[in-house]
Amino acid sequence: MVEHGQALDWPRYSHGAYAQQQAKAKAARIGLWVGTFQAPWEWRAQHADNKGPAISQSLGIISRQVVQSYSCQPRRYCSQIGSCEEAQWYLHNCSWGRKLDRDGDGRACETLC
């Protein structure tokens, strides 16, 4: 998972066992490394004195992380896309995205939207 940018090497517990895989994923800008984010242990340390974040704030963080996980490589087809939001992201952000809107109405993968 670390190699594919889907998890982080947490040196406190892994003692750097996955540092090489993480460096490769970061250099390739895949998974979590497509965008920017704050490591979970850093976020928790900054918010340790709070009783917990507001639900809307948590949902906003999750939403941004999901969007950051989208990537234009490799090209995807509607059958490989899981949501209308994801299809629309590809439509507006990828060179091949317009192919997801066969009838040209601005909605990608009509079966999802």
Salt bridges, closest charged atoms under 4 A:
none
